[in-house]
């Protein structure tokens, strides 16, 4: 294997362990985001208000709902 292939593989493998920075839909219409700022930005793009429901399981972010 050449050095470039090995470096590309190492970078790809390191990216797999990085936390996602996206909003995920949970059951019952509740959403999960990594931070409250990310949740607020998600709701703001649809011109809705943010209502934080609580912490996500294993404290992996916040659970929220966008209210109209």
C-alpha positions in Angstrom: 0.0 0.0 0.0 1.4 3.4 -0.8 1.5 6.3 1.7 -1.3 8.2 0.1 -3.7 5.3 0.3 -2.7 4.7 3.9 -3.2 8.4 4.8 -6.6 8.4 3.1 -7.7 5.3 5.0 -6.6 6.8 8.3 -8.5 10.1 7.6 -11.7 8.2 6.7 -11.4 6.0 9.8 -11.0 9.1 12.0 -14.1 10.7 10.5 -16.2 7.7 11.6 -15.7 8.5 15.2 -16.7 12.1 15.0 -20.1 13.1 16.4 -22.7 14.1 13.9 -23.9 17.7 13.8 -27.3 17.1 12.5 -30.8 17.0 13.8 -32.4 13.5 14.2 -36.1 12.8 14.4 -36.9 10.6 17.4 -40.3 8.9 18.1 -43.4 11.0 18.9 -42.1 13.9 16.7 -39.4 14.8 19.2 -36.1 15.9 17.7 -32.5 15.5 19.0 -29.6 17.9 18.4 -26.1 18.0 19.8 -26.5 21.5 21.3 -29.3 23.9 22.0 -27.8 26.4 19.6 -28.1 23.8 16.8 -31.7 23.1 17.9 -32.5 26.8 17.9 -31.0 27.3 14.4 -33.0 24.3 13.1 -36.3 25.8 14.4 -35.5 29.3 13.3 -35.1 28.3 9.7 -38.8 27.4 9.7 -39.7 30.5 11.7 -40.8 28.4 14.7 -39.9 28.6 18.4 -37.8 26.2 20.2 -39.1 24.2 23.2 -36.5 22.0 24.9 -38.0 18.8 26.2 -35.0 17.4 28.0 -31.6 15.7 27.7 -31.1 13.1 25.1 -30.4 9.5 26.2 -26.8 9.1 27.5 -26.6 12.9 27.5 -25.8 12.9 23.8 -27.5 16.2 23.2 -30.9 17.8 23.8 -34.4 16.7 22.9 -36.6 19.5 21.5 -39.8 20.4 19.6 -40.3 23.2 17.2 -43.6 25.0 18.1 -45.5 27.2 15.7 
